[in-house]
Amino acid sequence: MAQLIKMQDYISRYEQDIYRYPTQFARLKKQQWDKLKAAYEAGELDRLYSEHAERETQVKFDTPREESKGLFKKVKGIFHRTGKQDAKADELLIPNQIENTNVFSLRFPFRPASLDELKQNFLNQLLRFQMKWGSSTLHEKSFVDQSFFLDERLRFFLQRFPDTFLVLYKPIFLLKNAPVEVDVILLTPVDAWCITFLEAEENAAFIGSGDRFWVRMHHKHPDKKVLNPMLGANRMANIVSRVFELYEVNVPIKKVILSRNGYVDYPEDPYDITILDKRTFPEWFERMRAISSPLKAQQLKGAQALLEYCQTTSSMRPEWDAEYNQTEENEHAKP
């Protein structure tokens, strides 16, 4: 399962510590799946069901490391720090009322009929957990448009690729104070893919050219002009290239026009852009899924560099806000 490190302008755990969360997620996900799979193969899922009836099976991804009566004295002022300083907040005690937001809880709405069905249920729950991590931190959150929970393309990236792939989904970059939204950036251990979708009806055909508009053709619909997708792919690659150069990130950058359910006809195929359609996509997809390399230092460095330039909008969690304000009032009331 690929990891969602950024989604639009939502705040993300990975912004705080890109070197901690990817490895933590991959490790704990594997541990939990191995435990669940072993229970299924041993015929002990009923035991897990009964345990679930009394208490949800939980895997804590953020564990409080110490207890302190002076918690909010330590936290005081933390919400006004920079992103790098803010990462240290994870070392503090987490209030009980928000601890559940940092826990992956397994739920069993039905008894799976096969191992594949069990795995799909497991991945569906992990998907929602990734959405939480991609839109919140321990003390801040963003308000996610519900359409993202039903977004087939987002689900495709998160559920069909390895854990070592990092996804920026429609991130908004701030360049010279001007926000620029791009499509999808997929950081693998070996390269960075700037992916622009070109999809319409099943079996639609797109006629490519160097013009500003391409032509979409379909046997059930009249021809229609669509914006040349290479414009978006080139803009996205330029942004990634500039950021990587600034931070001295040595990762190859590749541009892709992706049409999983249609066909693309480009008589003069550009040399620097890969065009994947219904004919060529399956081979590329399987090749990507076969990458078994672990997370790489340059990959994480590149992710951190990109996150530095992403726009973020968030609000303090209500439970932290109330406690923090009360602590401030008490501090000011002291003689």
N, C-alpha and C positions, 0 to 999 in steps of 0.2 A: 504494500500500500504506500503510494507516494505521499509525501508530507506537504501539507499546505502551509507554507511559511508566510504568505501574504495574499490577501483577497481585497481587491479595490483599496479603499482607504481605511479599512478596519485595522484596529490594533492587533498585534500578534505576539504570542509568547516568544517566538523565534527572534523578534526584534531585540529582545532583552539579552538573550544569550544563544547565539546560533551554534556555538560549540557544545552546548549542553543538551538542548532539547532533542535534536535529531537522533543522537545516539541513545538517549534515554527512552524515547518513544519506540525505536526499533527493538531495543532490548526487552522492554516490558511487554510489548505486543507479542513478541516471539514466546516469551515465558507463558503468557496467558493462553495463547493458542495451543501450545504444546500440552498444557494442563487440560484444556477443554477437549482436545483431540484424544488424549489418553483416556479421559473419562468416557468418551463416546465409544472408543474401541473396546474398553473394558466393560461396557454395558452399565456404567455407573452414572449416567446422566440423571436418572431418577433421584439419586442422592443429591445431585446439585439442584434439582428442582425443589426438593424438600427443604434444602438449606436456603434456597432463594425465598421460599415462603416465609421463613423466619427472619432472614437477613440477606440483603442483596450481596452477591459476590462482587467484591470491589478490588481494583488495583489502583493504588495511590501513585499518581505521577508526580505529585508535589507533597512531600512529607515534612511537617513541622520538625525542625531540628532541635529546638530548645523551648523551654517554657520560661516566661518572665512576666512578673506582675507589672513591670514597667514597659509593656509592649509598645503602647502608643507614644511613649516618650522616645523610644527608639525610632518609631516610624515618623515622628514629627518632622515635617518639612520634606518628606520623601516625594510627595506628589508634585513638587516644583523642580525636581532634579531633571537632568538630561537623561536620554534613553540609556546611555552607558552606565550612569550611576544608578539608574532605576533597576537595573538587572540585579543589584545586590539585595533587593527587597525579598527575593526568593529565600534568602537565608533566615528571614525573620519568622516568627510564629504567625500562623494563619488563623484568624478568628474562626471559631467553630461553625458559625452560621454560613461561611462561604467555602468551607473546606470541601463540600460536596461538588463544587464546580471544578475541582481539580482532581476528581476521581473518575476513573472509567468503570462504570457499573454494568455488569453483564445481566441482560434480561432474556428470559426464555418465553416468548409469547406462544410458542408451539413446539412440539417435539419434532425435531428434524427427521426426515425419512432417510436421509443419506448424509455422508460426510460432506459432500458438496453443498448440500442445503445448510448444514451446520456452519460451514465456512462462510457462505454468503450472508447468513444471519449475523455472524461475527463481524464481517466486513461492513455491513450496514450500520452496526452500532459504532464501529470505529470511525465511520464516515462522519457521523454526527459529533463524535468526540473531537475529530480533527477540525470540524467547523467551529467548535467552541474554542479550541486552541488558536485557530486562525482569526478569532474576533474578540479575544479577551486576554487579560493577564490576571494575576492574583488579586489585583485591586482596581483594575479598570476594565471596561468593556465597550464594545461598539454595538450599535443596533443593526443587526443583519437583515437585509431584505429577504423575506421568506422564499423568494424565487430561487435563491441560491441552493436551498435544500432540495429543490427539484431539478436543478440544472444538470442535464444529462452529460454535457461536456465536462463539467467539473467532476462529476462522479466517474467519468471515463478516466481522467488523469489520476484521481486518487485511488481508485480501486483496481486499475489494470497494470500499474507499473510498480517496480520494486520500492522497498522502503528507503533506499538510498537516493531516490529521485526527489528533488525539492521543487515545489511548484509555486510560482507567483501567478495568480489568476486575476487577470484584468487589473493589474496594479496601476496606481496613479502616481506618476513621477512628478516631482517639483523641480523644474529646470528654469533658472532665472525667474523664480516666483510664478511661473506659468505651469499649471497642472496639465499633464499629458497622460491620457489613459491608453494603455496598449492591450494586446490580447493575452497571450500566454507565454511565459518564460519557463522553460523546463531545464533545470540544472541537474545534469547527471554527473557521475564521478569523473567523466572523461571530456564532456563538452557542455555547451549551453545552446539550447534550441529556442529560437524565437519563432513561435508558431502562430500563423494567422489562418483562421478557419474560412473556408469557402464552401458552404453547404446550403442546399435548398431542398427541393423535392427529391425523392429517391430517383436515381438515374438521370438527374439533370446534367446537362453538358455545358461547360464554360469554354468560350473561345477567347484565348488570351492574346494580348498584344502589348506593345509599348505605350499604347494610348492611356488616357486617364480612366476610360471605362472599358470593361469587358462585356461580352454578350452572354447571357444565360439562355439556354434553349431547353425546351422540354416538350414532349409530344402531346401533353395535355394542356399546355399553357402557351400564351404568346411569348415571343422573345422579349427579353428585358435587359436593360443596361444595369450593370453592377459596378461599383467602384473597384478599380484595379487593386487587388489585394497586395500587390508588391509594394504599394506605397506605404501601407501599414507595416509590412514586414521590414522594409528598409528603415523606416523611422525607429522601430523597436530595436533593430540591430545596431543602429547608430547610437542610441541611448546606452545600450549595454556596453558597446565598444568604448564609448567615452568614459563611462564609470570604471570599467576594468582597467583602462589605461591610467586613469587617475590614481587608482589604488594598486597598480602593478599586479593585476591578476592575470595569470597566464593560463587561460582556458580558451580553447577554440570556440568561435561563435558561428552557429549555423542558422540559416533562414529557411523556413518551410511554409509552403502554401498547402493546407491540408483539406482534402475533400474526401471523406470516408465513404460517402454514399453516392458520389457522382463522378463525372469524368472531366478532365481538363485537357484541352487541345491547344498547345502553344507551339506553332510552327518553328519559331526561333527560341528554343528553350534557353533561358538565361543561365550562365555558367555558375553564378554565385547563389542561386536559390534552388532548393529542392522542391519539386512539385510532386505531391503524393495524392493520388486519386484512388478510385475503387480497384484499379489494376495493380498499383504499386504499394498501396498502404499496408496490406497484410504482411508482406515480407519485411518492411521497415519496422512494423509493430513487433513482430516476433524477434527481430534482431535487437531491438531496444529492451524487450523484456528479458532477453538472455544475458544482459550485462550483469555480472555478478560481483563487480568490483565494490569494495567498501567505500564509505564516505572518504573523500579526499580533502586535504588541507586547502588546496586551491579552490575547490568547489565551495567549501564553507566560507573562505575568504571572499569569493565572488558573491555569495549570497549576502554576506554582511555588508558588502559595498553597495549592492543594489538596495537593500533595506534602508540604508542611510539616506537615500534619495527619494524614498517613497513617502507620499503624503499619508498622515495618520490622523483620524478623528475618533475621539473616544470620550467617555465620561467615567468619573469615579464610581465604583460600585456603591449603591445606596448604603449598604451595611458598613463599608469603610468610611463613607462620607459622614454618616451620623456619628460614629464613634470618634472620628477625627475632630469634627466640629465641637463635640462635647469636651474632648480633651483640651482643645484650644481655649474654650470658655473657662475651664477649670484653671488652666495655667494663668490666664489673665486675671482671674479672681484672687489669686494668691497675693498676700500683702508684700 
